[in-house]
Amino acid sequence: MNFNKVIIVGRMTADPELRTVSSGNSVTSFGVATNRYWVNKQGERQEGTEFHNVVVWGKQAEIVNQFLKKGSLILIEGRLQTRDWEGRDGQKRRTTEIVAQRVQFGPRSSGTSSSFSGDTQRSSKGSESDKKKSDEKIPEINIDDLGENEEGIKSEDIPF
């Protein structure tokens, strides 16, 4: 049995780069940094950072390019792929990258805005309606307020 699956959550290290290949398909590539924390034998907290190259194809590539930028939190689910190519200097090169099959955006910071109109321009100011939306409070549900007649979440209902 073989299995090639990668799931990472990290921050984008640069703005995504959208290209169109000769077949007409869209492809976006970008880097993601993930951090790891641990305590060494002396009890000191340590931190390590890994950098990953990510490739996204098709409509997802266009959406990533439109709505994400350097520093955006992102979840990537995909597979590892190693490819070879020849550089401009004639040297053979090899890279391993994550080919994303599923992309999930993290929360947006309050200073950014995006529209779903298809406009790929990013604006740091945002429209008046975007500012109003970001000021709206998200309703909270207090599970302690559920009445005795209300059904809560049962462990057998959780799919994992």
ABEGO torsion letter per residue (X at the ends): XBBBBBBBBBBBABBBBBBBBAAGBBBBBBBBBBBBBBBBAAGBBBBBBBBBBBBBBEAAAAAAAAABBBGBBBBBBBBBBBBBBBBAAGBBBBBBBBBBABBBBBBBBAABBBBAAGBABBBAAEBAAAAAAAABBBBBBBAAABBAABBBBBAAABAX
